[in-house]
């Protein structure tokens, strides 16, 4: 350890991870198990509140691999299906994960993220990661000739520390630490939404095995999530477009959420006797992407790279999967430098796959023609099974769903050709929905 002029202590490590959420707490222990000296900096102290409570079946094999399956099971509510409720269709539609192409992953969990993320970061510490909580990364200086980087951080007591690392991982989530530093974060031109959310007690749930199912409620200005968790806590979130957020005026975010719920009768009925148990929060700029996800000695994982929309509960899966492929890439870069370029190229391809596959559906899920496909699914050429596999997060393995997914897309495009007026109006509405609120055309229309 060295003492520096500014009074901070400098230490050395192989890999420094910024952020102790699902991405950071996955990549860190996987590298520590391979013998690397790994330091993880988390600005908060776990357990802490976080939104994004719905997991996917494809998460479960990863929990087994990490040795945390029993811990997650203990805090999780089983989620066997995803239900969609549309104001334009008489009956709701449920997609049961057991009907997916791969029948071995029939359920997932709903979890309180404070508990779930605490399990992950404790696991990282058990596996040998040097974990610093309440320690916020402040600056990073990359050294010449790919010599790694110096990261400076500050503890909650004001004490400063420095680490010289061979490799830096940005898993800072929506803080987008490196993307902001490099000025490579940009608004997703194809999507734009915000979210307001809170936890409720006393919400009416389904009975039996369906109690833990997530429900998606469409309404005029976007959609709601309904996520049941243990101890009679249900997460309710409204995801909506910028023009509607602008109508909030002087209302509190809580009142705006309640007023939105009142506009969705099916949801309002299930919350008729519910009471709010935490402070309602809001998140803007929900959809963004960074121009790159790696450099010679750094990676951007999970939400630190990109985020689209939470409608398919893909956030935790994509974050943890990025940690898995990130660990592989870093191991190659540090142990086999001659193969680093190829390893980073493969990392880039895999990082882009998840957002690409989910985004095709996300961009169209509020389109009335796509809504018909979801509310009246057909299994011709196994397209329903393939769609269920996507909803289950089974997009990174060897399940042969892609031929059927291409047929599903062909059927969708064909339906647009045969319903040109409806397709055009849906396209025009979406263009309006994703406009920025400072767009003059939007201002004049609202």
HELIX and SHEET records of a PDB file:
HELIX    1   1 UNK A   24  UNK A   32  1                                   9    
HELIX    2   2 UNK A   57  UNK A   66  1                                  10    
HELIX    3   3 UNK A   69  UNK A   75  1                                   7    
HELIX    4   4 UNK A   97  UNK A   99  5                                   3    
HELIX    5   5 UNK A  113  UNK A  126  1                                  14    
HELIX    6   6 UNK A  173  UNK A  175  5                                   3    
HELIX    7   7 UNK A  177  UNK A  182  1                                   6    
HELIX    8   8 UNK A  208  UNK A  212  5                                   5    
HELIX    9   9 UNK A  242  UNK A  245  1                                   4    
HELIX   10  10 UNK A  246  UNK A  248  5                                   3    
HELIX   11  11 UNK A  253  UNK A  262  1                                  10    
HELIX   12  12 UNK A  265  UNK A  270  1                                   6    
HELIX   13  13 UNK A  302  UNK A  304  5                                   3    
HELIX   14  14 UNK A  315  UNK A  335  1                                  21    
HELIX   15  15 UNK A  337  UNK A  339  5                                   3    
HELIX   16  16 UNK A  340  UNK A  362  1                                  23    
HELIX   17  17 UNK A  368  UNK A  375  1                                   8    
HELIX   18  18 UNK A  380  UNK A  382  5                                   3    
HELIX   19  19 UNK A  383  UNK A  391  1                                   9    
HELIX   20  20 UNK A  402  UNK A  418  1                                  17    
HELIX   21  21 UNK A  420  UNK A  433  1                                  14    
HELIX   22  22 UNK A  440  UNK A  445  1                                   6    
SHEET    1   A 4 UNK A   2  UNK A   3  0                                        
SHEET    2   A 4 UNK A   9  UNK A  18 -1                                        
SHEET    3   A 4 UNK A  38  UNK A  42  1                                        
SHEET    4   A 4 UNK A 130  UNK A 133  1                                        
SHEET    1   B 5 UNK A   2  UNK A   3  0                                        
SHEET    2   B 5 UNK A   9  UNK A  18 -1                                        
SHEET    3   B 5 UNK A 160  UNK A 170  1                                        
SHEET    4   B 5 UNK A 149  UNK A 155 -1                                        
SHEET    5   B 5 UNK A 135  UNK A 142 -1                                        
SHEET    1   C 5 UNK A   2  UNK A   3  0                                        
SHEET    2   C 5 UNK A   9  UNK A  18 -1                                        
SHEET    3   C 5 UNK A 160  UNK A 170  1                                        
SHEET    4   C 5 UNK A 298  UNK A 300  1                                        
SHEET    5   C 5 UNK A 294  UNK A 295 -1                                        
SHEET    1   D 2 UNK A  77  UNK A  79  0                                        
SHEET    2   D 2 UNK A 108  UNK A 110 -1                                        
SHEET    1   E 7 UNK A  93  UNK A  96  0                                        
SHEET    2   E 7 UNK A  81  UNK A  85 -1                                        
SHEET    3   E 7 UNK A 214  UNK A 219  1                                        
SHEET    4   E 7 UNK A 222  UNK A 229 -1                                        
SHEET    5   E 7 UNK A 233  UNK A 240 -1                                        
SHEET    6   E 7 UNK A 194  UNK A 201 -1                                        
SHEET    7   E 7 UNK A 275  UNK A 276 -1                                        
SHEET    1   F 7 UNK A  93  UNK A  96  0                                        
SHEET    2   F 7 UNK A  81  UNK A  85 -1                                        
SHEET    3   F 7 UNK A 214  UNK A 219  1                                        
SHEET    4   F 7 UNK A 222  UNK A 229 -1                                        
SHEET    5   F 7 UNK A 233  UNK A 240 -1                                        
SHEET    6   F 7 UNK A 194  UNK A 201 -1                                        
SHEET    7   F 7 UNK A 281  UNK A 283 -1                                        
SHEET    1   G 3 UNK A 185  UNK A 187  0                                        
SHEET    2   G 3 UNK A 288  UNK A 290 -1                                        
SHEET    3   G 3 UNK A 306  UNK A 307 -1                                        
END                                                                             
